[in-house]
Amino acid sequence: MKKITILLLCIFLFTGCTVVRIDTKSIDNILSVVLSKNNTVYNRVGKGYKYYVPRGVTYMDTADLNDVLYSDGNYYYVYIDAVSYFYKKEVHYEENNTSYYSKKIDGNKKGYLEINKLKNGKYKIDFFYNYAKIEAIVEKQDINDVVLNSTYILSTVKFNDKIISLMLKEDYFTNKEEKYEKFISKEKTDNKKIETN
């Protein structure tokens, strides 16, 4: 019995899960820790893309390739740039020294994070990464939480090449229109007067 207990204890100690603690007081640390992971989970699927919406963030609405998310009084406006992804357009960004925070992100996937203070005292977050962008206007105390959630969302964006290719074909967005006239019949009628006795 002792041998089994010791064996189980050793297995538990040597095969335990690793937990990475993220220091959410530093935007640089949030970016480096989350973006260094190969996140493959997703729980939101759109036309030609999918991504992970973290716990505490709620999906609200979609219009074309634009999603609206909500968390703790903050709206996240997510734009998926499928066209730039399909044509592998390069990201050009120069760090802005006059911003509250400005950082160019390099690596396998490129992007940037820029935070600017607005005249009303709030802060506008522009976060572009992996051919997707999140914009949000937040209070100063919410910046790190919104950046953390946005980093998780943007790092998990995955594209479906076949669907995007289909969407970008010329005839995909072409409508087949038919002129509709409310009071004109499509059938030819004879306008002869019918007499009744």
N, C-alpha and C positions, 0 to 999 in steps of 0.2 A: 504494500500500500504506500509506503514511504517513497519507493522508487517511482511509482506512477505519479505521485504528487510532485516530486522533484522534476521529473521529466516534463510534466505539463507546465510547471512554473518556468523551466528553462525555455520551452517552446514559446510561451507567452512573452518572455523577456526579449528573446532574440528575434521574434517575428512581429513585434509590435508596430503599429502605424506611426508614421512620422507626422508631426503637426508643425506647420510653419506659422509662426505668429507674425502678423503684419503690424508694424508700428504705424498707426493711422495718423500720427501727429506730423508726419513728413510726407509731402506729396512725392518727393523723389523716391522714398522707400516704397510707397504704394505702387508706383509705376514699375520699379525694378523687380519687386517680388512677384506681382501678379503677371506682368508681361513675360517673365522668365519661365513661367509654367506652360506646359502644353495642354491647355484646357480644351477638352473635346466634348463636353456636355452641352446639351441644348434643350430648351423647352418652349421655344417660340419659332414657328416656321412661317415664312412668307414666300412670295413669288421669286424663286431662285436663290433664296438665302435662308439661313437659320442661325439662331444665337441663344444664349442663356440669359434669362432674366433672373437676377439674384433674389433670394428671399427678402421680403419687405418691399420689393418694387412690384408695382401692379401694371399690367398691360391695360391701356385705355382704348386706343383706336388705331386704325391704319388707313392711310390714303396713298395709293400707289406704293411707292417704296419708302414711305415715311411712316414711322410708328410714333405714338405718344405713350410714354410711360409715366408713372407717378409714384412718389415715395416721400413721406413725411413733409408734405406741403410743397414739394418741388416737382415740377414737370420736366421730363427729359424728352427732347425732340430728337428722334433717331432718324438719320437719313442714310440709306444704303446706296452707295454709288456703284451700281452694277455695271454701268457703261465704262467707267474708268477701270474697274476691275477686269472686265472682258478685254479691253485694249491695253492693259498693263501700263496705264499712265503713271508717270513718275510724280512723286510728291515733292514740291518745292516749297520750303518754308525757311524763313530767316528768323532767328530768335529776336524778340522785341524787348529791348532793355527798359522801355517805359511801361511795360505791362506789370501787373501784380505778380504774375508767374508766366514764364514762357520757356518752353523746352521742345527741341526737335528730338524725335524718337527715331533712332536708326536700328538696324538689325535686319532679320529676314523680312519683317513687315515694318513699314515705315509710317510715320505720322507726326503729329505734334499736339501739344496741349498748351493753350493760351487762356489766361484768366485776366480779365480787365475789370477795373472798378468803374461802375456807372455813376452818373450824376446823382441818382437817387440813393446812393450808398450801397446798392446791391452789387453783385459780381456776376459777370457773364462768362460762362465757361464754354470754350470752343475746343472740342476734343476730337481729332481726326486720327483714325488708326485702322489699318486693315481694310481700306476702302469703305469705311463707314464713319459717320460723324454724329456726335451728340452735342447738342446745345442746351444750355440750361441757364436760368437766371436765379441766383440763390443769395441768401444772407451769408455773411462772412463765416459764421459758425458752422454752416452746412457744407462748405467747400470740400473738405476732406472726405466726408461721407459720399457726396455726389461723385467726386473723382474716383473713389473706390468702386462704387457701383458701376460707373461708366467704364472703368478699366476692365472689370469682369465682363461686361456686355461686349465691348469692342474686341476683346481678346478672343472671344468665342465665335465671332462671325465666320460662317463657312458659306461658300457659294456653290451653287449647282450649275456647272458650266453648260450642260445641255439645255436647261430651262432658260438661262440667260441668252444663249445663242438663239434659241427660238424666239425670245422676246425681241431681239434686236434685228430680226429679219424685217425687211421693208413692209411686207404685207401683214405683219402681226397686229399693228396698230391701225390698220385701215378698216374702216367700218363699211358694211354693206348697207347703204342708205336706200330707203324707199320713200318717195314723196307721199305723204299722207294728207288727203283732203277729206275733211269730215263729212261734207254734204254731197259729195259726188260719188255715185255708185260706180263700181268697176264693171258691172254688167250693162250691156246695151239694152235699153228699153224702148218700146214703141210708144210714142206719145199720142196714139189715137184715143179719142174719147170713147169710152164704153157707155153704151146706152142700156138702160134698164127699163123694163116695162112694168 
